[in-house]
Amino acid sequence: MADLGVIILTYNEEIHIERAIDSIMTIARQVVVVDSYSTDRTVELARARGAVVFQNKFINHSKRF
């Protein structure tokens, strides 16, 4: 496994977040989800997959990073 961290930006992505995390877990040591206060189960599902989750109000993409 590479010494790689991945950042995923989300907002109401419960349909896709598990698949997205699963697809990178074999190559990344850490997955960080930066969520814009989703109102669905995105945060819960990401944490259950082992991602570190932060929440940040969306202003623009550069501020989210």
C-alpha positions as CSV (number, residue, x, y, z in Angstrom):
1,M,0.0,0.0,0.0
2,A,1.3,3.4,-0.9
3,D,1.7,6.2,1.7
4,L,-1.2,8.0,0.1
5,G,-4.1,10.0,1.6
6,V,-7.2,10.7,-0.3
7,I,-9.6,13.6,0.2
8,I,-13.2,13.3,-0.9
9,L,-15.5,16.3,-1.0
10,T,-19.2,15.4,-0.4
11,Y,-22.7,16.7,0.0
12,N,-25.5,14.3,0.1
13,E,-23.6,11.4,-1.5
14,E,-25.0,8.4,0.4
15,I,-25.7,6.7,-2.9
16,H,-22.0,6.8,-3.9
17,I,-19.8,7.3,-0.8
18,E,-19.4,3.6,0.1
19,R,-18.4,2.6,-3.4
20,A,-16.0,5.6,-3.7
21,I,-14.3,4.7,-0.4
22,D,-14.1,1.0,-1.2
23,S,-12.5,1.7,-4.5
24,I,-9.5,3.5,-3.0
25,M,-9.0,1.6,0.3
26,T,-6.6,-0.8,-1.3
27,I,-4.2,2.0,-2.4
28,A,-4.7,4.7,0.3
29,R,-3.6,4.6,3.9
30,Q,-6.1,7.3,4.9
31,V,-9.4,8.5,3.5
32,V,-10.6,12.0,4.6
33,V,-14.1,13.1,3.8
34,V,-14.8,16.8,3.9
35,D,-18.6,17.1,4.0
36,S,-20.8,20.2,3.5
37,Y,-23.3,19.2,6.2
38,S,-25.1,16.5,4.3
39,T,-28.7,15.9,5.3
40,D,-28.6,12.2,4.3
41,R,-26.4,9.4,5.7
42,T,-23.2,10.4,3.9
43,V,-21.3,11.1,7.1
44,E,-22.5,7.9,8.9
45,L,-21.6,5.7,6.0
46,A,-18.2,7.3,5.5
47,R,-17.3,6.8,9.1
48,A,-18.5,3.2,9.0
49,R,-16.1,2.6,6.1
50,G,-13.2,4.0,8.2
51,A,-12.9,7.5,6.8
52,V,-12.0,10.5,8.9
53,V,-14.8,13.0,8.4
54,F,-14.7,16.8,8.8
55,Q,-17.6,19.1,8.1
56,N,-17.2,22.5,6.6
57,K,-19.8,24.8,5.1
58,F,-19.4,25.1,1.3
59,I,-18.2,28.4,0.1
60,N,-15.9,27.3,-2.7
61,H,-13.7,24.3,-3.4
62,S,-10.4,26.0,-2.4
63,K,-11.8,26.9,1.0
64,R,-13.1,23.4,1.5
65,F,-9.6,22.0,1.1
